[in-house]
Amino acid sequence: FGSRFQALANTHRVWWPHLLPVGAMKSQLVGALPLLLVGMAHAVTPVQKVIQLLENMQAKGKEEKHQEQVQFAAFKQFCDDTTTDKQRAIKEAEETIEVLKADISKYISDAAQLTKEIAAHDEDIAAWTGDEKAATNVRAIEKADYDAMHKDYSESVDALQRAIAVLKKQAYDRSQASLAQLTRLKTLNLIPAEAKKAIDLFLMQDSEPSESLEVSAPEAAGYEFQSHSVIEILEKLLDKFIDERTKLEKEEMNGKHAYDMLMQDLRAQIDQATQDRGEKAETKAKKLQAKADAQGDLTDTTTTMEADEKYLADLTATCQQKASDFESRQQLRAEEIEAIQKAIEILSSDAVKGNAEKYLPSFAQKAGSSLAQLRSSAADVPQQRVAEFLRVQGRHLNSRVLSALAVRVADDPFAKAKKMIKDLIVRLMEEANEEAEHKGWCDTELSTNEQTRKEKTEAVETLHAEIDELESSIAKLTEDISELTKAVAELDTAMAEATKLRQEEKTKNEQTIADAGEAQTAVAQALTVLKEFYAKAGEATALVQQQPTAPEIFDSPYQGMQSENGGVIGMLEVIESDFARLEADTTAAEATAQKEYDTFMTESRVDKAAKSTDIEHKTAKKQDEEQALTTKEADLEGTQKELDAALAYFDKLKPSCVDAGVSYDDRVSRRKEEIESLQEALRILNGEDLA
């Protein structure tokens, strides 16, 4: 009987996992077989409990091996998906960082260029302002000179007119006082020396007869009408001074017009430069703000990318470690199941009952952790000659005014014709002045309107561009916020799941530790019962004869049989040490799992905080840009109305300022020729061409 179990022991290699060395375990199991049969004969139930424990261990081992394969497959899929997502996020972050750095560099370059252009505008404005002041000073000097000269001409003309009027009276004697008008002419600055000399000679001719008269003679007359020479001289001077005064007035008008045009140009240049400077200063401020925003985005993106890189590195290390652990665990489980099968075949009896049925198979779960699967802009001629002259000029100039006047001059008295011509000249000059004023008004209004249309058109285009840019930015921010919100939600889900799994695992481990202690107590009690039993049985004769001396136990396979008593007790001691190791390993596994859980939760909270901060920053930026978009749209509506008003006003200006049929220069030229023709006719009537 003993030899049959020896052969059975040699045929089966028994290995009890995680416990004593394999050789020693085999020796103890083989040595326990004969005594096991005796125990069966005596209905010893502790061995049956060992066999039941082995069968439960085998079933649970296979089930947990399969569950671990399913769990690792899900974990591996999580590792692959998360790694792909993080690598994509890191690549996108690197591209975004490059774009942001390029944008920041361009914003700095644009701001520097705008600073230079603003400085150039400041220099131009200063230069044009200086030109404006200089032109104003020169114009003031010219106006003062004109006023003084015009006053002299006006005083001279007035004095000449009074002197000529006195001299042209009928020839009769006058008092000496009437010659005062001639004497006064000598005091005028504009009277030439030749004229003053002629006046002196005239006065001397008048005074010589008075000096040869006797005292008793009657009072001499102041002047006796003798010659027209002095009158002719004075009339020529009068005509000359009137012409020169008229010329002076024209020069003054031209000078004032040139000054007004210059000032208008300078002011327009200054206003344009000031506007350009303001726009560039605003653009510069926008560039600097955009640079600051880009730097903020760069910081946020860099921080997020670094967090993703750290998370990816940790995840990769964890996944690799778990993969290695999985291979080892699967191999170990396979060997464990094989060993248990061999043990069952050897023991081939009913299952062991007690705490071993519930906890020993769960020992293989000690290294398990489910946390690793969770990580997200003229001369005068007869009247008929004058009429003929005017008719010719009227046809030549196509002037209805000259043609009509020719008919009037041919029909009207001589004096009336002269007056008519003079009145017409005056009227034409008044029309010229009025048209010049209207031209100036039109130029100003058209220039202002053109500038307004240009400004408003540019403003409308700029506002459209800014609105498009804001809409694009808002859409991008909305997308970013959505992605970040989704990532935060995934983190919340992962942390909640991790917390749930950790709590379940903790509860299970605590229960296992408690029950392992109870099992150790039960095994100890069983040992006590067996030892007491075999101590008493050793006293019996029959038992003594059936209890050979146990061979020496060696720490190597196949060292011979142990005594039956020593084998059973050794098996129970192994079971007791197994429960002790179960308690220690479960405690260690609980500490490791708690540490991994704490690390995962800390990293997840940091990642969530970074993403939440990014969401807040982008949400605030989105709100600012939405407010700016509303403002820009309101500005666009107002600016468009102003542009429409400017275009409507331009349409009103066209009939009188643009679409007059004949250009202003042509009208001025024709009116000038009409005035010159009338002046020529007047000179013909005055007989100035008879010489």
C-alpha positions in Angstrom: 0.0 0.0 0.0 2.8 2.4 0.9 4.6 1.5 -2.4 1.6 2.4 -4.5 1.6 5.9 -3.0 5.3 6.1 -3.4 4.8 5.4 -7.1 2.0 8.0 -7.2 4.2 10.5 -5.6 7.0 9.9 -8.1 4.5 10.2 -11.0 3.0 13.7 -10.0 5.1 16.8 -9.3 3.2 18.8 -6.7 3.8 22.7 -6.4 1.9 24.8 -3.9 2.2 28.4 -5.3 3.5 31.4 -3.3 4.4 29.2 -0.3 7.3 27.0 0.6 10.0 25.9 -1.9 8.7 23.5 -4.5 10.9 20.5 -3.4 9.9 20.8 0.2 6.2 21.1 -0.7 6.4 18.0 -2.8 8.0 16.1 0.0 5.4 17.1 2.5 2.5 16.3 0.2 3.9 12.9 -0.8 4.7 12.0 2.8 1.2 13.0 3.9 -0.6 10.6 1.5 -0.6 7.5 3.6 -1.7 9.3 6.7 -4.3 11.1 4.5 -5.8 7.7 3.8 -5.8 6.8 7.4 -7.4 10.1 8.2 -10.1 9.2 5.7 -10.7 6.0 7.4 -11.1 7.8 10.6 -13.2 10.5 9.0 -10.5 13.3 9.5 -12.1 16.4 7.8 -9.1 18.9 7.8 -7.6 17.2 4.8 -10.9 17.3 2.9 -10.8 21.1 3.6 -7.4 21.3 1.9 -8.7 19.5 -1.2 -11.8 21.8 -1.4 -9.5 24.8 -1.1 -7.5 23.5 -4.0 -10.5 23.1 -6.2 -11.9 26.5 -5.3 -8.4 28.0 -6.0 -8.4 26.3 -9.4 -11.9 27.6 -10.4 -11.2 31.1 -9.2 -7.8 31.1 -10.7 -9.1 30.4 -14.1 -11.9 32.9 -13.7 -9.6 35.6 -12.4 -7.1 34.8 -15.2 -9.8 35.4 -17.8 -11.0 38.6 -16.0 -7.5 39.8 -15.8 -7.1 39.3 -19.6 -10.4 41.2 -20.2 -9.3 43.9 -17.8 -5.8 44.2 -19.4 -7.3 44.4 -22.9 -9.5 47.3 -21.8 -6.5 48.9 -20.1 -4.3 48.4 -23.1 -7.0 50.0 -25.3 -7.1 52.9 -22.9 -3.3 53.2 -23.1 -3.3 53.2 -26.9 -6.2 55.6 -27.3 -4.9 58.0 -24.6 -1.4 57.9 -26.0 -2.7 58.7 -29.5 -4.8 61.6 -28.2 -2.0 63.0 -26.1 0.5 62.7 -29.0 -2.0 64.5 -31.3 -2.6 67.2 -28.6 1.1 67.7 -28.1 1.8 67.9 -31.9 -1.1 70.5 -32.3 0.3 72.4 -29.3 3.8 72.5 -30.9 2.3 73.8 -34.1 0.2 76.4 -32.2 3.3 77.5 -30.3 5.2 78.0 -33.5 2.4 80.0 -35.0 2.1 82.1 -31.8 5.8 82.7 -31.7 5.7 83.8 -35.4 2.6 86.0 -34.6 4.4 87.6 -31.6 7.5 88.3 -33.7 5.3 89.9 -36.4 3.4 92.0 -33.9 6.7 93.3 -32.4 8.0 94.1 -35.9 4.7 95.8 -37.0 4.7 97.8 -33.7 8.3 99.0 -34.4 7.5 99.9 -38.0 4.4 101.8 -36.8 6.5 103.6 -34.2 8.8 104.9 -37.0 5.9 105.9 -39.2 4.3 107.8 -36.3 7.6 109.6 -35.7 7.6 110.5 -39.4 4.1 111.8 -39.2 5.0 113.9 -36.1 8.0 115.4 -38.1 5.7 116.2 -41.1 3.0 117.8 -38.8 5.7 119.9 -37.1 7.1 121.0 -40.5 3.7 121.8 -42.0 2.6 123.7 -38.9 5.8 125.7 -39.2 5.0 126.4 -42.8 1.5 127.4 -41.8 2.8 129.9 -39.3 5.5 131.3 -41.7 2.9 131.7 -44.5 0.5 133.5 -42.1 3.3 135.9 -41.0 4.2 136.6 -44.7 0.5 137.1 -45.5 0.2 139.5 -42.6 3.2 141.5 -43.9 1.8 141.5 -47.5 -1.7 142.6 -46.2 -0.1 145.5 -44.2 1.8 146.6 -47.3 -1.3 146.4 -49.4 -3.4 148.4 -46.9 -0.8 151.1 -46.8 -0.3 151.2 -50.6 -4.1 151.1 -51.2 -4.6 154.0 -48.8 -1.9 156.0 -50.6 -3.6 155.3 -54.0 -7.0 156.1 -52.7 -5.8 159.4 -51.1 -4.0 160.3 -54.4 -7.0 159.5 -56.6 -9.3 161.5 -54.3 -6.9 164.5 -54.3 -6.5 164.3 -58.1 -10.2 164.1 -58.6 -10.8 167.2 -56.5 -7.9 169.1 -58.1 -9.1 168.3 -61.6 -12.7 169.3 -60.7 -11.4 172.7 -59.5 -9.3 173.3 -62.6 -12.1 172.3 -65.0 -14.5 175.0 -63.8 -15.3 177.8 -66.4 -12.5 180.4 -66.9 -13.0 183.1 -64.3 -10.9 184.5 -61.5 -10.7 182.6 -58.3 -9.4 183.4 -54.8 -5.9 182.4 -53.9 -7.4 179.8 -51.6 -8.7 177.7 -54.5 -5.1 176.9 -55.4 -4.7 174.9 -52.2 -5.8 171.8 -53.9 -2.8 171.9 -56.3 -0.4 172.7 -53.5 -1.7 169.7 -51.5 -0.9 167.4 -54.4 2.8 168.1 -53.9 2.6 166.5 -50.5 1.5 163.1 -51.8 4.0 160.4 -52.0 2.7 158.8 -55.2 2.8 162.1 -57.3 5.9 161.7 -59.6 8.6 164.4 -59.6 7.8 165.5 -63.2 4.2 166.2 -62.1 5.2 168.1 -59.0 7.6 170.2 -61.2 4.8 171.0 -63.7 2.6 172.0 -60.7 5.4 174.3 -59.4 5.9 175.9 -62.8 2.1 176.5 -63.1 2.0 178.1 -59.6 5.0 180.2 -60.4 3.3 181.5 -63.7 0.4 182.6 -61.5 2.5 184.4 -58.9 4.8 186.5 -61.1 2.2 189.2 -62.3 1.2 189.8 -58.7 4.8 190.6 -57.7 5.0 193.5 -60.3 1.7 195.2 -59.3 1.5 198.4 -57.2 0.2 198.2 -53.8 -2.8 200.2 -54.9 -3.7 197.7 -57.6 -6.9 195.6 -56.9 -6.4 192.2 -55.4 -5.0 189.7 -57.9 -7.0 186.7 -58.8 -5.7 183.4 -57.5 -5.9 181.8 -61.0 -6.8 182.8 -64.5 -7.8 180.0 -66.9 -5.0 179.8 -69.4 -4.0 176.2 -70.3 -5.2 172.6 -70.3 -1.7 171.2 -69.8 -2.0 170.8 -66.0 -5.4 169.2 -66.3 -4.1 166.7 -68.9 -1.2 165.8 -66.6 -3.5 165.4 -63.6 -6.0 163.3 -65.7 -3.3 161.0 -66.9 -2.1 160.6 -63.3 -5.6 159.9 -62.2 -6.1 157.2 -64.8 -2.7 155.7 -64.0 -3.4 155.6 -60.2 -6.8 154.1 -60.8 -5.3 151.4 -63.0 -2.5 150.7 -60.6 -4.9 150.6 -57.7 -7.1 148.2 -59.6 -4.0 146.1 -60.4 -3.0 146.2 -56.7 -6.5 145.1 -55.7 -6.3 142.1 -58.2 -2.9 141.2 -56.9 -4.2 141.4 -53.3 -7.2 139.2 -54.3 -4.9 136.7 -56.0 -2.4 136.7 -53.1 -5.2 136.1 -50.7 -6.6 133.3 -52.8 -3.2 131.7 -53.1 -2.8 132.1 -49.3 -6.2 130.5 -48.7 -5.4 127.6 -51.1 -2.0 127.1 -49.4 -3.5 127.1 -46.0 -6.2 124.8 -47.1 -3.6 122.4 -48.5 -1.5 122.6 -45.4 -4.5 122.1 -43.1 -5.6 119.2 -45.2 -2.1 117.7 -45.1 -1.9 118.3 -41.3 -5.4 116.8 -40.8 -4.6 113.8 -42.9 -1.3 113.2 -41.2 -2.9 113.7 -37.8 -5.6 111.2 -38.8 -3.0 108.7 -40.2 -1.0 109.1 -37.0 -4.0 108.5 -34.9 -5.0 105.4 -36.9 -1.4 104.1 -36.8 -1.3 104.7 -33.0 -4.5 102.8 -32.6 -3.2 100.0 -34.9 0.0 99.9 -32.9 -2.0 99.6 -29.7 -4.0 96.8 -31.2 -0.8 95.1 -32.3 0.7 95.4 -28.8 -2.6 94.0 -27.3 -2.6 91.2 -29.8 1.0 90.5 -28.9 0.1 90.4 -25.2 -2.9 88.1 -26.0 -0.6 85.8 -28.1 1.9 85.7 -25.3 -0.9 84.7 -22.9 -2.1 82.0 -25.3 1.5 80.9 -25.7 2.0 80.6 -21.9 -1.3 78.7 -21.6 -0.5 76.4 -24.5 3.0 75.7 -23.3 1.8 74.9 -19.8 -0.9 72.6 -21.2 1.6 70.9 -23.5 4.1 70.4 -20.7 1.4 68.9 -18.6 0.3 66.6 -21.4 4.0 65.6 -22.0 4.4 64.7 -18.3 1.1 62.9 -18.3 2.1 61.0 -21.5 5.5 60.0 -20.0 3.9 58.8 -16.8 1.2 57.0 -18.7 3.7 55.3 -21.0 5.8 54.2 -18.1 2.7 52.9 -16.2 1.4 51.1 -19.3 4.8 49.4 -20.0 5.1 48.4 -16.4 1.5 47.0 -16.3 2.1 45.2 -19.6 5.2 43.6 -18.1 3.3 42.8 -14.9 0.5 41.3 -16.9 2.8 38.9 -18.8 4.4 37.8 -15.5 1.0 37.5 -13.8 -0.5 35.4 -16.6 2.5 33.1 -16.6 2.3 32.8 -12.9 -1.5 32.1 -12.9 -1.0 29.4 -15.6 1.7 27.7 -13.5 -0.5 28.1 -10.4 -3.5 26.5 -12.1 -1.3 23.6 -13.4 0.1 23.1 -9.9 -3.3 23.1 -8.3 -4.6 20.6 -10.9 -1.7 18.3 -10.0 -2.5 18.7 -6.3 -6.1 17.9 -6.9 -5.3 14.8 -8.9 -3.0 13.6 -6.1 -5.5 14.3 -3.3 -8.6 13.4 -5.5 -11.0 13.8 -2.6 -13.9 16.1 -1.5 -13.2 19.9 -1.0 -12.0 21.5 2.1 -14.5 23.7 3.9 -13.9 26.8 6.1 -12.3 30.1 5.5 -9.9 28.6 3.0 -12.9 28.1 0.6 -13.4 31.9 0.6 -10.0 33.6 0.8 -7.1 31.5 -0.4 -8.0 31.7 -4.2 -8.3 35.5 -3.9 -4.6 35.6 -2.9 -3.7 35.8 -6.6 -5.4 39.2 -6.7 -3.0 40.8 -4.4 -0.9 42.6 -7.1 -4.0 43.7 -9.0 -4.8 47.4 -9.5 -7.5 48.8 -11.8 -6.2 52.3 -11.5 -3.7 52.0 -14.3 -6.6 52.1 -16.9 -7.7 55.8 -16.2 -5.9 59.0 -17.5 -7.2 64.2 -21.6 -9.4 114.4 -51.6 -9.6 150.8 -74.1 -8.7 153.2 -76.4 -11.6 155.4 -77.4 -13.2 155.5 -81.0 -16.6 156.7 -82.4 -19.7 155.0 -81.2 -20.2 153.0 -84.4 -16.7 151.6 -84.2 -17.4 150.5 -80.7 -20.6 148.8 -81.8 -18.9 147.0 -84.6 -16.0 146.0 -82.3 -18.5 144.6 -79.8 -20.4 142.6 -82.5 -17.1 141.1 -83.7 -16.0 140.2 -80.2 -19.4 138.8 -79.4 -19.3 136.5 -82.4 -15.7 135.6 -81.7 -16.3 134.8 -78.0 -19.8 133.5 -78.6 -20.9 136.1 -76.0 -24.6 137.0 -75.9 -23.7 139.9 -73.5 -21.3 141.6 -76.0 -23.7 141.0 -78.9 -26.6 142.6 -77.0 -24.4 145.5 -75.8 -23.3 146.1 -79.4 -26.9 146.8 -80.3 -27.4 149.0 -77.3 -24.2 151.0 -78.0 -25.3 151.6 -81.7 -28.7 152.9 -80.6 -28.0 154.7 -77.3 -26.4 158.2 -76.8 -22.6 158.3 -76.4 -22.5 159.0 -72.7 -25.1 156.5 -72.0 -23.2 153.8 -73.9 -20.0 154.5 -71.9 -22.0 154.2 -68.7 -23.6 151.0 -69.9 -20.2 149.5 -70.7 -18.8 150.6 -67.3 -21.8 149.1 -65.5 -21.5 145.9 -67.4 -17.8 145.7 -66.6 -18.6 146.1 -62.9 -21.3 143.5 -63.1 -19.1 141.0 -64.8 -16.4 141.6 -62.2 -18.9 141.1 -59.5 -20.1 137.9 -61.1 -16.4 136.8 -61.3 -16.0 137.5 -57.6 -19.2 135.7 -56.8 -18.2 132.7 -58.9 -14.7 132.7 -57.4 -16.3 132.6 -54.0 -18.7 129.8 -55.1 -15.7 128.0 -56.6 -13.9 128.3 -53.4 -16.9 127.0 -51.5 -17.3 124.1 -53.9 -13.6 123.2 -53.7 -13.9 123.2 -49.9 -17.1 121.2 -49.8 -15.9 118.7 -52.5 -12.6 118.3 -50.8 -14.2 117.8 -47.4 -16.8 115.4 -48.9 -14.2 113.4 -50.7 -12.2 113.1 -47.6 -15.2 112.1 -45.7 -16.2 109.5 -48.3 -12.6 108.2 -48.3 -12.5 108.0 -44.5 -15.9 106.4 -44.1 -15.2 103.9 -46.9 -11.9 102.9 -45.3 -13.6 102.7 -42.0 -16.4 100.5 -43.3 -13.8 98.1 -44.9 -11.7 98.1 -41.7 -14.8 97.3 -39.6 -15.8 94.5 -42.0 -12.3 93.0 -41.7 -12.3 93.4 -37.9 -15.7 91.8 -37.6 -14.6 88.9 -39.8 -11.5 88.5 -37.6 -13.6 88.6 -34.4 -16.1 86.1 -35.7 -13.3 83.7 -36.6 -11.6 84.1 -33.3 -14.9 83.6 -31.4 -15.5 80.4 -33.4 -12.0 79.1 -32.6 -12.4 80.0 -28.9 -15.8 78.3 -28.8 -14.3 75.1 -30.3 -11.3 75.3 -27.8 -13.7 75.8 -24.9 -15.8 72.9 -26.0 -12.8 70.6 -26.3 -11.4 71.7 -22.9 -14.8 71.2 -21.3 -15.1 67.8 -22.7 -11.6 66.9 -21.4 -12.5 68.2 -17.9 -15.7 66.1 -18.0 -13.6 63.0 -19.0 -11.2 63.7 -16.1 -14.1 64.0 -13.7 -15.5 60.7 -15.0 -12.1 59.1 -14.7 -11.6 60.3 -11.2 -15.1 59.3 -10.1 -14.5 55.8 -11.6 -11.1 55.6 -10.0 -12.6 56.6 -6.6 -15.3 53.9 -7.0 -12.9 51.2 -7.9 -10.5 52.2 -5.1 -13.3 52.1 -2.6 -14.4 48.7 -3.7 -10.8 47.4 -3.7 -10.2 48.8 -0.3 -13.3 47.3 1.2 -12.4 43.9 -0.3 -8.8 44.1 0.9 -9.9 45.0 4.4 -12.3 42.1 4.5 -9.6 39.8 3.2 -7.1 40.9 5.8 -9.7 40.3 8.6 -10.8 37.0 7.3 -7.2 35.8 6.8 -6.6 36.5 10.4 -9.6 34.4 11.3 -8.4 31.6 9.0 -5.0 31.6 10.7 -6.8 31.1 14.0 -8.9 28.3 12.7 -5.8 26.5 11.2 -4.0 26.9 14.5 -6.9 25.3 16.2 -6.9 22.5 13.7 -3.2 21.9 14.3 -3.8 21.8 18.0 -6.5 19.1 17.5 -4.3 17.0 15.2 -1.3 17.2 17.4 -3.2 16.2 20.4 -4.8 13.4 18.4 -1.6 12.0 17.0 0.1 12.3 20.4 -2.5 10.0 21.9 -2.6 7.7 18.9 1.2 7.2 19.2 0.6 5.3 22.4 -1.4 2.6 20.7 0.3 -0.5 19.5 -1.3 -0.8 16.2 -0.5 2.7 15.4 3.0 2.3 16.6 3.5 -0.5 14.2 2.1 1.5 11.3 4.3 4.6 12.0 7.8 4.1 10.6 10.5 6.6 11.4 10.2 9.6 9.1 13.2 10.0 6.8 15.4 13.2 6.9 13.7 16.2 5.1 16.0 17.8 2.5 15.3 21.2 0.7 15.2 19.5 -2.7 12.7 17.5 -4.7 12.3 13.7 -4.1 14.1 13.3 -0.7 11.9 10.5 0.5 8.8 10.0 2.6 8.1 11.9 5.9 6.0 10.5 8.6 2.3 10.7 8.1 1.9 12.7 11.2 4.6 15.1 10.3 3.1 15.4 6.7 -0.4 16.4 7.8 0.8 18.8 10.4 3.3 20.2 7.8 0.5 20.7 5.3 -1.6 22.5 7.9 1.4 24.6 8.9 1.8 25.5 5.2 -1.9 26.5 5.1 -1.4 28.6 8.2 1.7 30.3 6.7 -0.2 30.8 3.4 -3.0 32.7 5.3 -0.3 34.7 7.1 1.3 35.6 3.8 -2.1 36.4 2.3 -2.6 38.9 5.1 0.8 40.5 4.7 0.7 40.7 0.9 -2.9 42.0 0.9 -1.8 44.8 3.3 1.1 45.7 1.1 -1.1 45.6 -2.1 -3.6 47.9 -0.3 -0.8 50.4 0.5 0.5 50.3 -3.1 -2.9 50.7 -4.6 -3.7 53.6 -2.3 -0.4 55.3 -3.3 -1.2 54.8 -7.0 -4.7 56.2 -6.5 -3.4 59.2 -4.6 -0.8 59.9 -7.4 -3.5 59.5 -10.1 -5.9 61.8 -8.3 -3.2 64.5 -7.7 -2.1 64.5 -11.4 -5.7 64.5 -12.5 -6.6 67.5 -10.2 -3.6 69.4 -11.5 -4.5 68.7 -15.1 -8.1 69.6 -14.4 -7.1 72.9 -12.7 -4.9 73.8 -15.7 -7.7 73.1 -18.2 -10.3 74.9 -16.0 -8.0 78.0 -15.9 -7.6 77.8 -19.6 -11.4 77.6 -20.0 -11.9 80.6 -17.8 -9.2 82.6 -19.7 -10.7 81.6 -23.1 -14.3 82.2 -21.9 -13.4 85.7 -20.7 -11.6 86.4 -23.9 -14.6 85.2 -25.9 -16.9 87.4 -23.9 -14.6 90.4 -24.5 -14.5 89.7 -28.2 -18.3 89.2 -28.4 -18.7 92.6 -26.7 -16.2 94.0 -29.2 -18.1 92.4 -32.1 -21.3 94.0 -30.9 -19.6 97.4 -30.7 -18.0 97.0 -34.1 -21.3 96.0 -35.7 -22.9 99.1 -34.2 -19.9 101.2 -35.4 -20.3 99.7 -38.8 -24.0 100.6 -38.9 -23.3 104.2 -37.9 -20.3 104.5 -40.2 -22.3 103.1 -43.2 -25.1 105.7 -42.5 -22.5 108.5 -42.5 -21.0 107.1 -45.8 -24.5 107.0 -47.3 -25.1 110.6 -46.2 -21.7 111.7 -47.7 -22.6 110.1 -51.0 -26.1 111.7 -51.0 -24.5 115.1 -50.3 -22.0 114.5 -53.1 -24.9 113.9 -55.5 -26.4 117.3 -54.3 -23.1 119.1 -55.0 -22.7 117.7 -58.5 -25.3 120.0 -60.3 -23.6 123.3 -59.1 -20.0 122.2 -58.5 -19.3 119.3 -60.8 -21.8 119.0 -63.7 -21.9 122.8 -64.8 -21.4 121.9 -68.5 -18.5 124.4 -68.9 -15.5 124.2 -66.6 -14.6 126.9 -64.2 -11.4 127.8 -66.0 -13.3 128.2 -69.3 -15.9 130.4 -67.7 -13.2 132.6 -66.1 -11.3 132.8 -69.4 -14.4 133.8 -71.3 -15.5 136.3 -68.7 -12.0 137.8 -68.7 -12.1 138.1 -72.5 -15.5 139.8 -72.3 -14.2 142.3 -69.7 -11.1 143.0 -71.8 -13.4 143.5 -74.9 -15.6 145.9 -72.9 -12.5 147.7 -71.6 -11.2 147.9 -75.2 -14.6 149.4 -76.3 -14.5 151.9 -73.5 -11.1 152.9 -74.6 -12.3 153.3 -78.1 -15.2 155.5 -76.9 -12.7 157.6 -74.8 -10.6 158.1 -78.0 -7.5 156.6 -76.5 -6.6 155.0 -79.8 -6.8 158.2 -81.9 -3.2 159.0 -81.0 
